[in-house]
């Protein structure tokens, strides 16, 4: 099989997975500061008998994609909150960017700063976990199905193994 063909096919695959993943992030409003969105990328090396494809993203992207089990809710994820809850500082910054405020029983803004809001949201995340968004998994699986049969057969690709080794 020609290197040029494999290189073109895999480059198109990587670009489409990233494009579709970014679209899902935007649609699901998980793109507040664009950090995860901008971090999506790939590295591709193709040689005569092998290739290496690495799809990259911020570390927390895997938690957003696969979800995290909470202490009270199980999403079947490999990740879970047990003893610790997420750090409240970044959540407080996120809440401030989103304009999230506490309200009292009458619906008025309650006293409390963003530090308090960050703690309360972090505690809630620990209990309820993070629901899987599959922003990366679904586009990956969809594009994998569209890879030419000759590439899949020539390299003996299976989706589970291919996905495990292409994500970093």
Order of alpha helices (4+ residues) and beta strands (2+ residues): alpha-alpha-beta-beta-alpha-alpha-alpha-alpha-alpha-alpha
